[in-house]
Amino acid sequence: MNVVSLVGRPNTGKSALFNRLARKRVAIVFDQPGVTRDRVTREVELGSRRVMLVDTGGIAFDRGVTGDPLDVETRGQAALAVEDSAVCVVVVDAREGITPLDQEVVERVRDSGVPCIVAANKCDTADDDWRAEEFARFGLDVLPVSAEHSRGVEDLVQAVVSRLPPAEADESAAKPLRVAVVGRPNVGKSSYINRLLNAPRVIVSEIAGTTRDAVEVPFAIGSGPEARHYMLVDTAGMKPHTKMSKSSVDNFSLFRSEEAIEEADVVVLLLDPTMGPTMQDKRIAGKILDAKKACVLMMNKWDLANADGITDEKKAAEAVRTMMPFLAFAPIVFCSNKSGYNIRRTVDAIDRAAASAGERLPTGMLNRVIETAAKRTLSPMVRGRRLKIYYALQVSTNPQTIRLFVNDPKLVTPAYLAYLERMIRARFGLEGAPLRMFLKARPRGGRPGAKGGAAPEAEAEA
C-alpha cells in the first residue's frame, strides 16, 4: 500500500493533522516538543485511495530543542518513513515562519527524491493564509491548512492523491489480524515487534516509557494468496493510575493502550519471568478479560530467567496459572527476544487463539457435551431445587458466547458453570479464546424459536 508521511520539526502540528486526516484521535497531541517518537501509522482513505498514513516524530538536529534523549532514534524513524513514502508532506508552522530547522528538513526530504508538499499549518482563518506564501521560497507547492479547524484539509488531500502512483490491485487486500502487544513498561514489547520483523521498526531503549503512542506495524508471513497478514500494535507500558498525573503524556499513552486492547482481535500480554506476575500485570489481564479478547501470555526474557536458575517451564507455567487463574484459557509461551527462542511459537499461538475465538460450535455436538456433563455431575441443590439445562446454543463468536436455556438461572453456582466450561473446552479446545455463558429461563420442553413459547422469566450472564 502507498505510504504518505507527515514530517517536520517539533511542534508544527503533525500529529493533529494526522488525526484530522485519519478522522480519529490516533496520535497523541500534547503541547510539548518531542511527544511523538515512533512512526505512528493508520490505514486511511484519502479521496478515492486507501493509503498508509504515517505520523513521525519532530526532526531535531539539536537535542536542546526537545530535551529528549531519544532524538537520534526519533530522527532515524522519520528518515525511514521518508524512504518508504510515495508522497511526503512537510508540515510547518505558518505563525512562526521559516526557521533554519524547516530549511534543513525540506532539504533532506528533497534529497530523498520523494514527491513532497508543504502544509503551512495553523492558518486558522482566511486572514492567516498570507503567512503560507513565505514558504514558497522552498520551491515546493505550499498549501495553507489548519489541522485544528479542518481548513484546507480537502485541498491537501487532493494534492496528495494527485501525486500518488497508479492504484494497485492489492490496495483492497483482506483485513489483517489485529494483534495488540501489551504489558508493563520495559518487559520487551517493542523488542518483540522488532524481532518479528527483523528490523528496527520501533524504538527500543532502557528508558521506561520510550513508547508513547500505539504504533501499528503491518506484518506478513509468506507471500501470495497463502500469506498470513497481521497488524501488530506496539503499545506504551501500562503504569498504575496512581503513578501518573491527570495531565501527563503517560495518561494519554495509557488511554491509547486500553483502546488498542478494545480494538484487537488477539492480545499478547508480555510478562517478566524473573519477577512473576505483578499486581499491575493482573490489572492489565483484567482489562483484557473485561474486553473479552482472545489472549496469549508470553513469558519473555526466558534467557535471563535461565541465567537465574529458573529452567523448568512446566513449573513456571503452573505458578502463573495459580496467580492468574482468570486467564486459564490463555496459552503460555516461554520465549526470548534476544536469542529468538520460541518466537515462531508465539505467532502460532496467536493464530490458534484467533481461530478459537472465531470457531463455530455445531449445535448438536454442543448439546451432547452439555447433556453428558449434566449426567456425569449433577448440579448442586440450591434452596431445595436443582438447575436443569434444556438446551444450549452458540449465539456469537469473537467472543465465544453460549446461551443455556434452563429452568431457573438463579439455581446456578459459579463452580458448576466453571465445570461446564471445562467440559466444553475439553471437547472443542478453544485455546486462547474467552467463553461467555448466558442462562435464560424457559419452560420445560421449550426450544429456541418454538411457537407459543412463554416469555423468558430471567436471563443472567455467567
C-alpha positions in Angstrom: 0.0 0.0 0.0 1.2 3.5 -0.8 2.7 5.4 2.2 2.0 9.1 2.9 4.3 10.5 5.6 4.0 13.7 7.6 7.4 15.1 8.6 8.7 18.3 10.1 10.4 19.9 13.0 8.9 19.5 16.5 5.6 21.2 17.5 4.3 22.1 14.0 1.1 20.1 14.4 1.9 16.9 12.6 0.0 14.7 15.0 -3.0 17.0 14.9 -3.0 16.9 11.1 -2.5 13.1 11.2 -5.6 12.8 13.4 -7.6 15.1 11.2 -6.7 13.1 8.0 -7.4 9.8 9.9 -10.7 11.1 11.2 -9.9 9.7 14.5 -7.7 10.6 17.5 -4.9 8.1 16.9 -1.7 10.0 17.6 -1.1 11.7 20.9 -1.4 15.5 20.7 0.2 17.4 23.6 1.7 20.8 23.8 5.2 19.6 24.4 8.1 19.1 21.9 9.1 15.5 21.2 6.0 13.7 22.3 5.8 11.5 19.1 8.9 9.3 18.8 7.9 6.2 16.7 6.2 6.1 13.4 2.5 6.1 14.1 0.6 4.5 11.2 -3.1 4.1 10.2 -4.7 2.8 7.0 -7.0 5.6 5.9 -9.0 6.7 2.8 -7.8 9.9 1.2 -10.2 10.8 -1.6 -10.7 7.7 -3.6 -7.5 6.0 -2.5 -6.5 3.9 0.5 -3.1 4.7 1.8 -0.9 4.1 4.9 -0.7 7.4 6.6 2.4 7.9 8.8 3.0 10.4 11.6 6.6 10.9 12.6 8.4 12.5 15.5 9.7 16.0 15.2 13.0 16.1 13.4 15.5 18.0 15.7 19.2 18.1 15.0 19.9 19.6 18.3 18.8 17.8 21.5 18.2 21.2 23.1 15.1 21.7 21.0 13.2 18.9 22.7 15.4 17.8 25.6 14.6 14.2 24.6 17.4 11.7 25.0 15.9 9.7 22.1 16.1 12.4 19.5 18.6 10.5 17.4 16.3 7.4 17.3 13.3 9.6 16.5 15.1 11.2 13.6 16.1 7.8 12.3 12.4 6.7 12.3 11.4 9.8 10.4 14.2 9.1 7.8 12.9 5.6 7.3 9.4 6.9 6.9 10.5 9.2 4.1 12.3 6.4 2.4 9.1 4.3 2.4 6.9 7.1 1.2 5.1 7.6 -2.1 4.4 11.2 -1.1 5.8 13.2 1.8 4.0 16.2 3.5 6.4 18.6 5.2 4.4 20.3 8.0 5.5 23.8 9.0 4.2 26.4 11.5 2.8 29.3 9.5 2.7 31.5 12.6 6.4 31.2 13.2 7.6 31.5 9.6 10.6 29.8 8.2 13.2 28.6 10.6 16.7 27.1 9.9 15.3 23.7 11.0 12.5 23.9 8.5 15.0 24.6 5.8 17.1 21.6 6.8 14.1 19.2 6.9 13.0 20.3 3.4 16.5 19.8 2.0 16.7 16.3 3.4 13.3 15.4 2.1 14.0 16.9 -1.3 17.3 14.9 -1.4 15.4 11.7 -1.0 13.7 12.2 -4.4 10.2 11.6 -2.9 7.4 13.9 -4.2 6.6 16.4 -1.4 4.2 19.2 -0.5 4.5 21.8 2.2 1.5 22.1 4.5 1.6 25.5 6.2 -0.3 24.6 9.4 -2.1 26.9 11.9 -3.7 29.1 9.2 -6.9 29.1 11.2 -8.7 31.8 9.2 -8.5 33.2 5.7 -6.7 36.2 7.1 -3.8 33.9 8.0 -3.3 32.4 4.5 -0.8 35.1 3.5 1.6 33.6 6.1 1.9 30.5 3.9 3.4 32.5 1.0 6.7 32.8 2.7 7.3 29.1 2.4 7.2 29.3 -1.4 10.9 30.0 -1.1 11.4 26.3 -0.8 10.4 25.8 -4.4 7.6 23.4 -3.5 3.8 23.6 -3.6 2.5 25.2 -0.4 -1.0 24.8 0.9 -2.4 26.8 3.9 -4.1 24.4 6.3 -5.5 24.4 9.9 -5.5 20.9 11.5 -7.4 22.3 14.5 -10.2 23.8 12.4 -10.0 21.5 9.3 -9.3 24.4 7.0 -7.7 23.5 3.7 -7.5 19.8 4.5 -9.5 18.7 1.5 -7.2 20.7 -0.8 -4.3 19.0 0.8 -5.9 15.5 0.3 -6.4 16.3 -3.4 -2.8 17.4 -3.8 -1.5 14.2 -2.2 -3.8 11.9 -4.2 -2.7 13.6 -7.5 0.9 12.7 -6.7 0.3 9.1 -5.8 1.4 6.4 -8.3 -1.4 4.5 -10.1 -3.6 2.3 -7.8 -2.6 -1.3 -7.4 -4.9 -4.3 -7.1 -3.8 -5.2 -3.6 -4.9 -1.9 -2.1 -8.2 -3.7 -1.1 -6.5 -6.7 0.5 -8.2 -8.7 3.2 -8.4 -7.3 6.7 -5.3 -8.4 8.6 -5.4 -10.0 12.1 -5.1 -7.2 14.6 -2.7 -8.1 17.4 -2.1 -5.8 20.4 1.2 -6.3 22.3 0.7 -5.0 25.9 2.4 -5.2 29.3 4.1 -3.2 31.9 7.0 -0.8 31.0 10.3 -2.4 29.9 9.0 -6.0 29.5 10.2 -6.1 25.9 7.1 -5.2 23.8 9.0 -3.1 21.2 11.9 -5.6 21.1 9.3 -8.3 20.3 7.9 -6.3 17.4 11.4 -5.7 16.0 12.4 -9.4 16.5 9.4 -10.5 14.4 10.2 -8.0 11.6 14.0 -8.5 11.9 14.2 -4.7 11.6 14.3 -1.7 14.0 10.7 -0.7 13.2 10.0 0.8 16.7 12.4 2.5 19.1 13.9 0.3 21.8 15.5 1.8 24.9 16.2 1.0 28.5 14.3 4.2 29.4 10.9 3.4 30.8 8.1 5.0 28.8 10.1 5.0 25.5 6.9 4.1 23.5 4.1 6.6 23.9 1.7 6.1 21.1 0.0 2.8 20.0 2.2 2.1 17.0 0.6 -0.1 14.2 3.0 -2.2 12.2 1.9 -4.3 9.2 3.4 -7.8 9.2 3.1 -10.8 6.9 4.2 -14.4 6.9 4.6 -16.0 3.4 3.6 -14.4 0.1 0.8 -14.6 -2.4 -2.7 -16.0 -1.7 -1.4 -18.2 1.1 0.2 -15.2 3.0 -0.9 -14.6 6.6 -1.4 -10.9 7.3 -1.2 -9.2 10.7 -1.4 -5.7 12.1 0.9 -5.6 15.1 0.2 -2.9 17.6 3.0 -1.9 19.9 1.7 -0.1 23.0 3.1 2.1 25.7 3.9 0.4 29.0 0.8 0.4 31.2 1.5 2.0 34.5 -0.8 2.2 37.5 -3.1 5.2 37.5 -1.6 6.2 40.9 1.8 6.9 39.3 0.5 9.3 36.7 -0.7 12.9 36.8 -4.0 13.7 35.1 -2.3 15.9 32.6 0.8 13.8 31.8 1.6 12.2 28.4 1.6 8.9 30.3 -2.1 9.3 30.9 -2.7 9.7 27.1 -0.5 6.7 26.5 -2.5 4.6 28.9 -5.7 5.5 27.1 -4.2 4.5 23.8 -3.0 1.2 25.2 -6.5 0.4 26.6 -8.0 1.4 23.3 -5.6 -0.9 21.5 -6.9 -3.8 23.6 -10.5 -2.9 22.8 -9.8 -2.9 19.0 -7.6 -6.0 18.9 -8.5 -9.5 17.6 -5.9 -11.1 19.8 -4.0 -9.5 22.8 -0.4 -10.7 23.6 0.4 -10.0 27.3 4.1 -9.9 28.0 5.3 -11.0 31.4 8.8 -11.0 33.0 9.5 -14.5 34.4 12.2 -13.2 36.7 9.6 -11.2 38.6 6.5 -13.3 38.0 3.0 -11.8 37.6 2.8 -8.5 39.5 -0.3 -6.7 40.7 -0.1 -4.4 37.6 0.2 -7.5 35.3 -3.1 -8.7 36.9 -4.7 -5.3 36.3 -3.8 -5.5 32.7 -5.0 -9.0 32.4 -8.3 -7.8 34.0 -8.7 -5.3 31.2 -8.1 -8.0 28.6 -10.8 -10.1 30.3 -13.2 -7.2 30.6 -12.8 -6.6 26.8 -13.4 -10.3 26.2 -10.5 -10.6 23.9 -8.6 -13.7 22.8 -5.3 -13.7 24.6 -1.7 -15.2 24.6 0.6 -15.0 27.7 4.2 -14.5 26.6 6.9 -15.1 29.2 9.7 -13.0 27.7 13.3 -12.8 28.7 13.4 -16.6 29.4 17.2 -16.5 28.7 17.6 -14.2 31.8 15.4 -16.5 33.9 17.6 -19.4 32.8 20.6 -17.5 34.0 18.9 -17.0 37.4 18.4 -20.8 37.7 14.7 -20.8 36.5 14.6 -23.5 33.9 11.5 -25.6 34.4 8.8 -24.2 32.0 6.2 -26.6 33.4 6.6 -25.4 37.0 6.8 -21.8 35.9 3.5 -22.2 33.9 1.8 -23.8 36.9 2.9 -20.8 39.1 1.4 -18.3 36.6 -1.8 -20.3 36.4 -2.1 -20.2 40.2 -1.5 -16.5 40.3 -3.7 -15.6 37.3 -6.5 -18.3 37.3 -8.9 -16.0 35.5 -6.7 -16.3 32.3 -6.5 -20.1 32.5 -7.8 -20.3 28.9 -4.8 -18.3 27.5 -1.8 -20.4 26.3 1.6 -19.6 27.8 4.7 -19.4 25.6 8.2 -19.0 27.0 10.5 -17.1 24.7 13.4 -14.7 24.3 13.5 -11.7 22.1 17.3 -11.6 22.4 18.1 -15.2 21.4 15.0 -15.8 19.3 13.9 -18.8 21.4 10.3 -19.8 20.6 9.5 -16.6 18.8 7.9 -18.5 15.9 5.8 -20.4 18.5 4.3 -17.1 19.7 2.9 -16.5 16.2 1.5 -20.0 16.1 -0.2 -19.4 19.5 -1.7 -16.1 18.2 -3.1 -17.9 15.1 -4.6 -20.6 17.3 -6.2 -18.1 19.6 -7.7 -16.2 16.7 -9.1 -19.4 15.2 -10.6 -20.5 18.5 -12.3 -17.1 19.0 -14.0 -17.5 15.6 -14.8 -21.2 15.7 -18.3 -22.3 15.1 -19.6 -25.0 17.5 -22.1 -27.4 16.0 -25.4 -27.2 18.0 -25.9 -30.9 18.2 -22.4 -31.6 19.3 -22.6 -28.8 21.9 -25.8 -30.2 23.4 -24.3 -33.6 23.6 -21.4 -32.2 25.6 -23.8 -30.4 28.0 -26.0 -33.5 28.3 -23.0 -35.7 29.1 -21.7 -33.2 31.6 -25.1 -32.9 33.4 -25.4 -36.7 33.7 -21.8 -37.1 34.9 -22.1 -34.4 37.6 -25.5 -33.2 38.9 -25.8 -29.5 39.7 -25.9 -28.8 43.4 -29.1 -28.2 45.2 -30.0 -24.5 45.8 -32.9 -23.8 48.2 -34.2 -27.3 47.6 -34.1 -27.1 43.8 -31.6 -28.2 41.2 -30.6 -26.5 37.9 -31.9 -28.2 34.8 -30.4 -27.4 31.4 -32.8 -28.0 28.5 -30.8 -26.7 25.5 -27.6 -25.0 24.6 -26.9 -22.7 21.6 -23.9 -20.8 20.4 -25.1 -17.3 19.7 -21.9 -15.5 18.6 -18.2 -15.7 18.1 -15.4 -13.2 19.0 -16.0 -13.6 21.9 -17.4 -17.1 22.1 -20.9 -16.8 23.6 -23.2 -19.7 24.6 -26.8 -19.4 25.8 -28.1 -22.1 28.1 -31.9 -22.5 28.3 -32.6 -23.6 31.9 -35.4 -23.9 34.4 -34.2 -21.1 36.6 -30.9 -19.1 36.2 -30.8 -18.3 39.9 -30.1 -22.0 40.6 -26.6 -22.0 39.0 -23.4 -21.8 41.0 -20.0 -20.4 39.9 -18.4 -23.8 40.5 -20.9 -25.6 38.3 -20.5 -23.1 35.5 -16.7 -23.5 35.7 -17.3 -27.2 35.4 -19.4 -26.8 32.3 -16.8 -24.5 30.7 -14.1 -27.1 31.4 -16.2 -29.8 29.6 -16.9 -27.5 26.6 -13.2 -26.7 26.3 -12.2 -30.4 26.7 -14.3 -31.1 23.6 -13.8 -28.1 21.4 -10.4 -26.8 22.6 -10.9 -23.0 22.3 -7.4 -22.3 23.4 -6.8 -18.6 23.9 -10.5 -17.7 23.5 -12.7 -16.4 26.3 -16.0 -18.1 26.8 -19.2 -16.4 27.9 -22.3 -18.3 29.0 -25.7 -16.7 29.5 -28.5 -18.5 31.3 -32.1 -17.9 30.2 -35.3 -19.2 31.8 -37.5 -21.3 29.6 -40.4 -23.7 30.4 -39.5 -27.4 30.2 -39.7 -28.7 26.7 -39.5 -25.1 25.2 -36.9 -24.7 22.4 -35.5 -21.5 20.9 -37.8 -20.3 18.2 -40.7 -22.6 19.2 -44.1 -21.1 18.6 -46.2 -20.2 21.6 -43.3 -20.4 23.9 -43.7 -18.4 27.1 -41.7 -15.3 27.5 -38.4 -15.8 29.4 -38.5 -15.1 33.1 -34.9 -14.0 33.5 -31.5 -14.1 31.9 -28.2 -14.0 33.7 -24.6 -13.9 32.4 -22.1 -16.4 33.8 
